């Protein structure tokens, strides 16, 4: 396990702000960071992740579903 040496507010922002998430994960992101809000992450121009936020406790915890569009084994939990 790797420890991050950053303030919680900064780490949290990288999961709820599309431009920040895209800096470290994927090419682009469409995020609606509210309970049951959707997320779509274009990983590489071909593979796309889709899911929804399930828990947002600012600066403490964040949980979301994750699935690959077009995958039978790990399909998205949310279709918008």
Beta strands, then each sheet from edge to edge (+ up, - down):
strand 1: 28-31
strand 2: 38-42
strand 3: 48-57
strand 4: 61-64
strand 5: 67-68
sheet 1: 1+ 2- 3+ 4-
sheet 2: 1+ 2- 3+ 5-
end
